[in-house]
Amino acid sequence: MTTAPATTTLLQITAGGCAYLVYPHAVDWMRAYDAAHPPTHDARGQRIHYIDLAMLINNTQALSDAGHVLGVRLRRHSVALIVERVEDLAEVELHPLAPLIANRLAQRWVIGVAVCADHPVIVLDLEQLAADVS
């Protein structure tokens, strides 16, 4: 017996020319990225670690210097994930990964796949990703 995929609202982002989906509740803050003068501390006064999501996932540089940062707060600091674009929220059907596939992935950040505009899009767990890279 198969379970129907759950419909949920996710935030679409672009990094390295690839689209990804993330849960909006995982993003604590979002702002335009200023590479020349990036803030060093968040609103709590804690240090910010900047990570280029395209370099981390695809081992490619972002297509342009302009972009956004998505802030994920951890206990002792924040991780700012640099992305090219942040799109609108999308109502999608989330298809969780089968345990056989999930257990064999090198990173635990991929939690499922959703279909947007007739294309499969990977769903990332930003909280797990931030915890792993910090």
Summary of the structure (lengths in Angstrom):
residues: 134
radius of gyration: 15.1
end to end distance: 39.7
largest distance: 54.1
contacts: 388
relative contact order: 0.25
helix: 16%
strand: 47%
